[in-house]
Amino acid sequence: MDFLPGANRVQEGDFEHPPISATGKDVIIIGGGDTGADCLGTSHRHGAASVHQFEIMPRPPDARPDANPWPTWPMIYRVSSAHEEGGEREYSINTVRFVGDQDGNVAGLDTVRVEQVVHDGRATFQPVAGSEQHFPAQMVLLAMGFTGPESGPLIDQFGVDLDARSNVARDDSWTTNVEGVFVAGDMGRGQSLIVWAIAEGRSAAAAVDRWLMGDTELPSPITPTDVPQR
Ligand SMILES: Cc1cc2nc3c(=O)[nH]c(=O)nc-3n(C[C@H](O)[C@H](O)[C@H](O)COP(=O)(O)OP(=O)(O)OC[C@H]3O[C@@H](n4cnc5c(N)ncnc54)[C@H](O)[C@@H]3O)c2cc1C
């Protein structure tokens, strides 16, 4: 969120140059998801010298495994339009340390390949002996996912409860544990998509109207527990 908005604002004409530029740099993106792909595409557009995207999980298979049958979402290897523009995708890799230059700037990452081991249903990543590797990098972008709403005065002073995934907990009426405080979007659902945020916002608005007026004519397209049917 430090890197991408500035790049977008150059496209909007707000800035002549991006506040953080990847031009001429070896870039490593830690995180193999969609935000990582946004960072990869943007780094290429800036004219990065090289771009690597690290993913701790193994490379997904090209075709559905038996354990992932239709109609579940296929967990297969995908190439986004950003990936078609270049870059190297590294899988089963973990960062061991950031290596700095004499001025304290990042100069590279020490990494190790990892093997995913599942114990009691919980996945851990064990380093593979002898797989240590150094990657030069003058820019490292962290794209490892939303880990819940930021803690701080807003959440603390409202006194709202969090759920087990550190999102703001809510009931079927979009209400938190605090009377008159409602929650919608990523704050309650966790990392998601714009379509869900829009549908949640509309549904929560209907719930607020019902709470204020006793009834509502506003549309309520979804409930808090609806999940994508891809
Ligand atoms: C880099 C990135 C790329 C993404 N790409 C996609 C994509 O391609 N497609 C897609 O569908 N989704 C994408 N998403 C996810 C999508 O952006 C979110 O799911 C969606 O924006 C959630 O909407 P929201 O309204 O819940 O929260 P937000 O969009 O985060 O809005 C919350 C707003 O609240 C404001 N705010 C925070 N604190 C306060 C306060 N104290 N008082 C007042 N306002 C406050 C924030 O400034 C912000 O404007 C992406 C997310 C990221 C981070």
The ligand as an SDF file (V2000), in Angstrom:
LIG
                    3D

 53 58  0  0  0  0  0  0  0  0999 V2000
   -3.2910   -4.0820   -3.4040 C   0  0  0  0  0  0  0  0  0  0  0  0
   -4.7010   -4.6090   -3.4490 C   0  0  0  0  0  0  0  0  0  0  0  0
   -5.2240   -5.0310   -4.6580 C   0  0  0  0  0  0  0  0  0  0  0  0
   -6.5370   -5.4710   -4.7270 C   0  0  0  0  0  0  0  0  0  0  0  0
   -7.0420   -5.8400   -5.9390 N   0  0  0  0  0  0  0  0  0  0  0  0
   -8.3310   -6.2000   -6.0300 C   0  0  0  0  0  0  0  0  0  0  0  0
   -8.9200   -6.5070   -7.2820 C   0  0  0  0  0  0  0  0  0  0  0  0
   -8.2600   -6.4680   -8.3190 O   0  0  0  0  0  0  0  0  0  0  0  0
  -10.2430   -6.8520   -7.3220 N   0  0  0  0  0  0  0  0  0  0  0  0
  -11.0000   -6.9010   -6.1910 C   0  0  0  0  0  0  0  0  0  0  0  0
  -12.1950   -7.1980   -6.2610 O   0  0  0  0  0  0  0  0  0  0  0  0
  -10.4650   -6.6310   -4.9710 N   0  0  0  0  0  0  0  0  0  0  0  0
   -9.1570   -6.2760   -4.8730 C   0  0  0  0  0  0  0  0  0  0  0  0
   -8.6220   -5.9770   -3.6460 N   0  0  0  0  0  0  0  0  0  0  0  0
   -9.4560   -6.1110   -2.4560 C   0  0  0  0  0  0  0  0  0  0  0  0
  -10.4080   -4.9060   -2.3190 C   0  0  0  0  0  0  0  0  0  0  0  0
   -9.6560   -3.7030   -2.4680 O   0  0  0  0  0  0  0  0  0  0  0  0
  -11.0790   -4.9520   -0.9380 C   0  0  0  0  0  0  0  0  0  0  0  0
  -11.7110   -6.2230   -0.7650 O   0  0  0  0  0  0  0  0  0  0  0  0
  -12.1300   -3.8570   -0.8170 C   0  0  0  0  0  0  0  0  0  0  0  0
  -11.5480   -2.5960   -1.0990 O   0  0  0  0  0  0  0  0  0  0  0  0
  -12.7200   -3.8480    0.6050 C   0  0  0  0  0  0  0  0  0  0  0  0
  -13.5970   -2.7530    0.6900 O   0  0  0  0  0  0  0  0  0  0  0  0
  -13.9390   -2.1290    2.1190 P   0  0  0  0  0  0  0  0  0  0  0  0
  -14.9050   -1.0270    1.8510 O   0  0  0  0  0  0  0  0  0  0  0  0
  -14.3280   -3.2100    3.0630 O   0  0  0  0  0  0  0  0  0  0  0  0
  -12.5570   -1.5460    2.6810 O   0  0  0  0  0  0  0  0  0  0  0  0
  -11.6030   -0.4550    2.0570 P   0  0  0  0  0  0  0  0  0  0  0  0
  -11.7210   -0.3570    0.5540 O   0  0  0  0  0  0  0  0  0  0  0  0
  -10.2440   -0.7630    2.6400 O   0  0  0  0  0  0  0  0  0  0  0  0
  -12.1660    0.8970    2.6340 O   0  0  0  0  0  0  0  0  0  0  0  0
  -12.0050    1.2490    3.9900 C   0  0  0  0  0  0  0  0  0  0  0  0
  -11.9220    2.7600    4.0210 C   0  0  0  0  0  0  0  0  0  0  0  0
  -12.0060    3.1930    5.3870 O   0  0  0  0  0  0  0  0  0  0  0  0
  -11.0980    4.2580    5.5530 C   0  0  0  0  0  0  0  0  0  0  0  0
  -10.7990    4.3720    6.9790 N   0  0  0  0  0  0  0  0  0  0  0  0
   -9.9320    3.6460    7.7260 C   0  0  0  0  0  0  0  0  0  0  0  0
   -9.9590    4.0680    9.0020 N   0  0  0  0  0  0  0  0  0  0  0  0
  -10.8700    5.0570    9.0570 C   0  0  0  0  0  0  0  0  0  0  0  0
  -11.3480    5.8910   10.1080 C   0  0  0  0  0  0  0  0  0  0  0  0
  -10.8940    5.8080   11.3530 N   0  0  0  0  0  0  0  0  0  0  0  0
  -12.3000    6.8040    9.8120 N   0  0  0  0  0  0  0  0  0  0  0  0
  -12.7820    6.9050    8.5560 C   0  0  0  0  0  0  0  0  0  0  0  0
  -12.3660    6.1640    7.5240 N   0  0  0  0  0  0  0  0  0  0  0  0
  -11.4240    5.2520    7.7800 C   0  0  0  0  0  0  0  0  0  0  0  0
   -9.9020    3.8460    4.7090 C   0  0  0  0  0  0  0  0  0  0  0  0
   -9.0980    4.9670    4.4140 O   0  0  0  0  0  0  0  0  0  0  0  0
  -10.6000    3.2950    3.4710 C   0  0  0  0  0  0  0  0  0  0  0  0
  -10.8750    4.2840    2.5140 O   0  0  0  0  0  0  0  0  0  0  0  0
   -7.3070   -5.5350   -3.5540 C   0  0  0  0  0  0  0  0  0  0  0  0
   -6.7680   -5.1330   -2.3360 C   0  0  0  0  0  0  0  0  0  0  0  0
   -5.4790   -4.6750   -2.2810 C   0  0  0  0  0  0  0  0  0  0  0  0
   -4.9100   -4.2160   -0.9450 C   0  0  0  0  0  0  0  0  0  0  0  0
  1  2  1  0
  2  3  1  0
  2 52  2  0
  3  4  2  0
  4  5  1  0
  4 50  1  0
  5  6  2  0
  6  7  1  0
  6 13  1  0
  7  8  2  0
  7  9  1  0
  9 10  1  0
 10 11  2  0
 10 12  1  0
 12 13  2  0
 13 14  1  0
 14 15  1  0
 14 50  1  0
 15 16  1  0
 16 17  1  0
 16 18  1  0
 18 19  1  0
 18 20  1  0
 20 21  1  0
 20 22  1  0
 22 23  1  0
 23 24  1  0
 24 25  2  0
 24 26  1  0
 24 27  1  0
 27 28  1  0
 28 29  2  0
 28 30  1  0
 28 31  1  0
 31 32  1  0
 32 33  1  0
 33 34  1  0
 33 48  1  0
 34 35  1  0
 35 36  1  0
 35 46  1  0
 36 37  1  0
 36 45  1  0
 37 38  2  0
 38 39  1  0
 39 40  1  0
 39 45  2  0
 40 41  1  0
 40 42  2  0
 42 43  1  0
 43 44  2  0
 44 45  1  0
 46 47  1  0
 46 48  1  0
 48 49  1  0
 50 51  2  0
 51 52  1  0
 52 53  1  0
M  END
$$$$
